[in-house]
Amino acid sequence: MRLTTTAFPDGGPIPGEFTFAVIDPAAHVRLSSNRNPDFAWQDVPAGTRSLALICHDPDVPSRGDDVNKEGRIVPASLPRVDFHHWVLIDLPPTMSSIARAAHSDGVIARGKPGPKAPGGGRHGINDYTGWFADDKDMSGNYYGYDGPCPPWNDAIPHRYVFTLYALDVPELGVGGTFSGPQALSAMQGHILAQAAVSGRFTLNPSVEL
């Protein structure tokens, strides 16, 4: 199975069109277009009954002590954890592509509606749900895709991995406001094949991609 995108080269920089925020010289960051990248896939194995697409960042700081604070840097040595940006499941096996901006086009305060996804399937909540939980203007359930927004003072660029899974079940056994880890747990024992593409992004102007 093969997954491709025209939005960025595999392993290369992700353009601001597909991110939650971009660099602002005066305020560090500003909100961006937040469009989902386009994807196409082929060679789905026989027996596939549904597809799932998950995007995660494995480079999120495990502690927030220094995150986005003036005069401080998030050190490269800090242990990192996963942050899920997109959880899309129960896609029909006949589907072969997702259009650019079909699932996200702009930042929506308090999150986009769900779980029903455009063109079929179900969206889980991404990890901005927890990130904004204590923000009175932004708190809510963030369904679908919301793009990269790493700390503007992080010493390392972040990787964003988009993985397509071919599954042997028509629906995953998760409901309600399910998360990325819950969807991945439900997939265990049902994955026929998987394929991935990745990109890199930073909001720190002193870090090279």
C-alpha positions as CSV (number, residue, x, y, z in Angstrom):
1,M,0.0,0.0,0.0
2,R,1.2,3.5,-0.9
3,L,0.2,6.9,0.5
4,T,1.1,10.2,-1.2
5,T,0.4,13.9,-0.9
6,T,1.1,16.9,-3.1
7,A,1.0,19.2,-0.1
8,F,4.7,18.7,0.9
9,P,7.5,16.3,0.0
10,D,7.8,13.2,2.2
11,G,10.1,14.1,5.0
12,G,10.2,17.8,3.9
13,P,8.9,21.0,5.4
14,I,5.1,21.5,5.7
15,P,3.9,24.8,4.3
16,G,2.0,27.2,6.5
17,E,-1.2,26.6,4.5
18,F,-1.6,23.3,6.4
19,T,-0.6,24.5,9.9
20,F,-2.6,25.8,12.8
21,A,-0.2,28.7,13.2
22,V,2.8,30.4,11.5
23,I,5.7,32.6,12.6
24,D,4.8,36.2,13.4
25,P,7.9,38.5,13.9
26,A,6.1,40.6,16.5
27,A,3.9,38.2,18.4
28,H,5.9,34.9,17.9
29,V,2.9,33.2,16.2
30,R,-0.4,34.0,14.4
31,L,-3.2,31.7,13.3
32,S,-2.9,30.2,9.8
33,S,-5.0,28.6,7.1
34,N,-5.2,25.3,8.9
35,R,-6.2,23.3,5.8
36,N,-5.9,19.6,5.8
37,P,-3.4,18.3,3.2
38,D,-4.6,16.2,0.3
39,F,-3.9,12.5,0.2
40,A,-4.2,9.7,-2.3
41,W,-3.5,6.0,-1.9
42,Q,-3.2,2.8,-3.9
43,D,-2.6,-0.9,-3.6
44,V,-5.1,-1.4,-0.8
45,P,-5.0,-5.1,0.1
46,A,-7.7,-7.6,-0.6
47,G,-10.0,-8.1,2.3
48,T,-9.9,-4.4,3.4
49,R,-13.3,-3.4,4.9
50,S,-12.4,0.1,6.1
51,L,-9.6,2.6,6.2
52,A,-8.3,4.9,8.9
53,L,-6.0,8.0,8.7
54,I,-4.2,9.2,11.7
55,C,-1.7,12.1,12.1
56,H,0.5,12.4,15.1
57,D,3.5,14.5,16.3
58,P,5.9,12.3,18.3
59,D,8.0,15.3,19.3
60,V,5.8,17.2,21.8
61,P,7.5,18.2,25.1
62,S,6.6,15.8,27.9
63,R,6.7,18.8,30.4
64,G,5.4,22.3,29.8
65,D,7.7,24.2,32.2
66,D,9.4,26.1,29.4
67,V,6.8,26.0,26.7
68,N,6.1,29.4,25.0
69,K,7.9,31.4,27.7
70,E,10.0,34.4,27.0
71,G,13.7,34.0,27.7
72,R,13.5,30.2,27.9
73,I,14.0,27.3,25.5
74,V,12.4,23.9,25.4
75,P,15.6,21.8,25.4
76,A,16.2,19.1,22.8
77,S,17.1,16.7,25.5
78,L,13.6,16.8,27.0
79,P,11.7,13.4,26.6
80,R,8.9,13.7,24.0
81,V,5.4,12.3,23.7
82,D,2.7,12.0,21.1
83,F,0.1,14.6,20.1
84,H,-2.6,13.6,17.7
85,H,-3.7,16.1,15.1
86,W,-6.2,14.0,13.1
87,V,-8.1,10.9,13.9
88,L,-10.3,9.7,10.9
89,I,-11.8,6.2,10.9
90,D,-14.4,4.0,9.2
91,L,-13.6,5.3,5.7
92,P,-15.1,3.0,2.9
93,P,-12.5,0.7,1.3
94,T,-13.5,2.1,-2.1
95,M,-12.3,5.5,-1.2
96,S,-8.9,6.4,-2.8
97,S,-8.2,10.0,-1.9
98,I,-9.0,13.0,0.3
99,A,-9.1,16.5,-1.2
100,R,-7.1,19.4,0.2
101,A,-9.2,21.5,2.7
102,A,-12.1,19.0,2.5
103,H,-11.9,18.3,6.2
104,S,-10.5,21.6,7.6
105,D,-10.2,25.1,6.2
106,G,-9.3,27.6,9.0
107,V,-9.1,27.6,12.7
108,I,-12.5,27.1,14.4
109,A,-12.6,28.3,18.1
110,R,-14.0,25.5,20.3
111,G,-13.4,23.0,17.5
112,K,-15.1,21.7,14.4
113,P,-18.3,19.5,14.8
114,G,-18.1,15.7,14.7
115,P,-18.0,12.8,14.7
116,K,-19.5,12.6,11.2
117,A,-16.7,13.3,8.6
118,P,-17.1,14.8,5.2
119,G,-17.3,12.1,2.5
120,G,-17.9,9.3,5.0
121,G,-16.2,8.0,8.0
122,R,-16.0,9.3,11.6
123,H,-13.7,11.8,13.2
124,G,-12.3,11.4,16.6
125,I,-11.1,14.3,18.7
126,N,-7.6,15.6,18.3
127,D,-5.3,16.6,21.2
128,Y,-6.2,20.3,21.0
129,T,-9.2,19.3,23.0
130,G,-7.0,18.8,26.0
131,W,-4.6,21.6,25.2
132,F,-7.4,24.2,25.2
133,A,-9.4,22.7,28.0
134,D,-8.7,25.6,30.4
135,D,-9.0,28.4,27.8
136,K,-12.4,30.1,28.2
137,D,-12.3,31.3,24.6
138,M,-11.1,28.1,22.9
139,S,-12.2,25.1,25.0
140,G,-14.3,22.5,23.3
141,N,-14.1,19.2,21.4
142,Y,-11.8,19.5,18.5
143,Y,-12.9,16.9,15.9
144,G,-11.0,16.3,12.7
145,Y,-7.8,17.9,11.5
146,D,-6.1,20.8,13.2
147,G,-2.5,21.3,12.0
148,P,0.9,21.9,13.5
149,C,1.5,24.4,16.2
150,P,4.7,23.4,18.1
151,P,6.1,25.6,20.9
152,W,7.7,28.7,19.4
153,N,10.7,28.3,21.6
154,D,11.4,24.6,21.0
155,A,15.0,23.7,20.2
156,I,14.0,21.0,17.7
157,P,11.7,20.9,14.6
158,H,8.7,18.6,15.0
159,R,7.7,15.7,12.8
160,Y,4.2,15.1,11.6
161,V,3.4,11.5,10.6
162,F,0.3,10.8,8.5
163,T,-0.5,7.0,8.6
164,L,-3.2,5.2,6.5
165,Y,-4.4,1.9,7.9
166,A,-6.2,-0.8,5.9
167,L,-8.5,-2.7,8.3
168,D,-10.4,-6.0,8.2
169,V,-13.4,-4.6,10.0
170,P,-16.1,-2.2,8.6
171,E,-16.2,-0.1,11.8
172,L,-13.9,0.3,14.7
173,G,-15.4,-0.4,18.1
174,V,-15.1,3.1,19.5
175,G,-17.7,5.7,20.0
176,G,-18.4,9.2,21.4
177,T,-15.5,11.5,21.7
178,F,-12.8,8.9,21.0
179,S,-9.2,9.8,20.9
180,G,-6.2,8.8,18.8
181,P,-4.9,6.3,21.4
182,Q,-8.4,4.8,21.7
183,A,-8.7,4.3,17.9
184,L,-5.2,2.8,17.7
185,S,-6.0,0.4,20.5
186,A,-9.2,-0.7,18.7
187,M,-7.2,-1.4,15.5
188,Q,-4.9,-3.9,17.2
189,G,-5.3,-7.3,15.5
190,H,-7.2,-5.8,12.5
191,I,-4.5,-4.1,10.5
192,L,-3.9,-5.6,7.1
193,A,-1.4,-3.0,5.9
194,Q,-0.3,0.5,6.6
195,A,1.6,3.3,4.8
196,A,2.8,6.7,5.9
197,V,4.2,10.1,4.8
198,S,5.7,12.7,7.1
199,G,6.6,16.3,7.2
200,R,8.5,18.7,9.5
201,F,7.6,22.1,10.9
202,T,8.8,24.7,13.5
203,L,7.6,28.0,14.8
204,N,11.1,28.8,16.1
205,P,12.8,31.1,13.6
206,S,16.2,30.0,14.8
207,V,15.6,26.3,14.1
208,E,16.3,25.0,10.6
209,L,14.0,22.4,8.9
